Structures are given as C-alpha cells and as structure tokens.
Amino acid sequence: MEQGVYSETDVITIPELAKRIKVDKNKAYDITFQPGCPVYDLGGERGKRIIWGDFLGWFRNRYKIASGE
C-alpha cells in the first residue's frame, strides 16, 4: 500500500494514528481518551487499537474545520 493511502478498514495503533494525523504520540493518546473516541482495548499496555474509518468519522464530528465553517 502506498504511504498516505489509507483504507477505511485499517486497524491501527495509537502511534500509527499519531503519524496519520500528524501530531505527537502524547497528543494522540490525549485525543483517544476523549469521550466517544472509538478505541478498542485488547488488553495489556499496548493493546489499544483503532479502526481508521471509525476514527475519521468521530474526528470529523468532534473537531471543527480551522476556518470556523
């Protein structure tokens, strides 16, 4: 798969999420702790996963476009 071309069904880790939305890893963890964020906990210290398409829908509804529209 080409870099930057993502499938809606990709299952990703929080560090991968950070790279995709271009924030540092700590900010990505902060985002995933917000109410309603679609994070799946598989257990263990590094067991959190996100389905990319689910996250995108939630993210678009949660955050506003920077232009204020």
C-alpha positions in Angstrom: 0.0 0.0 0.0 1.3 3.4 -0.9 2.2 5.7 2.0 -0.6 8.2 2.6 -3.3 6.0 1.0 -5.3 4.5 3.8 -8.2 2.1 3.9 -11.3 2.8 6.0 -10.9 -0.7 7.4 -7.3 -0.3 8.6 -6.7 -1.3 12.2 -4.0 0.9 13.6 -2.2 1.5 16.9 -2.1 4.9 18.6 1.5 5.6 17.4 0.3 5.0 13.9 -2.7 7.3 14.5 -0.3 10.0 15.6 1.6 9.7 12.3 -1.6 9.8 10.2 -3.0 12.9 11.9 0.5 14.5 12.2 0.6 15.0 16.0 3.0 13.8 18.6 2.2 10.5 20.3 1.2 12.1 23.6 -1.4 14.3 21.8 -2.8 11.2 20.0 -3.2 9.4 23.4 -4.9 12.6 24.8 -7.3 12.5 21.8 -8.2 8.8 22.3 -9.1 9.4 26.0 -11.9 11.8 25.0 -15.4 10.6 25.4 -16.8 8.7 22.4 -13.4 8.1 20.7 -13.7 4.7 19.1 -10.8 2.9 20.7 -10.8 -0.9 21.1 -8.9 -2.2 24.2 -7.4 -5.7 23.5 -5.8 -5.7 26.9 -2.2 -5.0 28.0 -0.1 -1.9 28.0 0.0 -1.6 24.2 -3.3 -3.3 23.4 -5.4 -0.3 22.1 -6.5 -0.3 18.5 -8.4 2.0 16.3 -10.4 1.3 13.1 -9.3 4.1 10.8 -12.7 4.7 9.3 -14.5 4.8 12.7 -11.9 7.3 14.0 -12.2 9.6 11.0 -16.0 9.8 11.4 -15.7 10.6 15.1 -12.8 13.0 14.5 -14.7 15.0 11.8 -17.7 15.3 14.1 -15.6 16.2 17.2 -13.3 18.8 15.7 -14.3 21.9 13.7 -12.6 23.0 10.4 -9.9 25.5 11.2 -11.6 28.2 9.1 -14.5 28.2 11.5 -17.0 27.0 9.0 
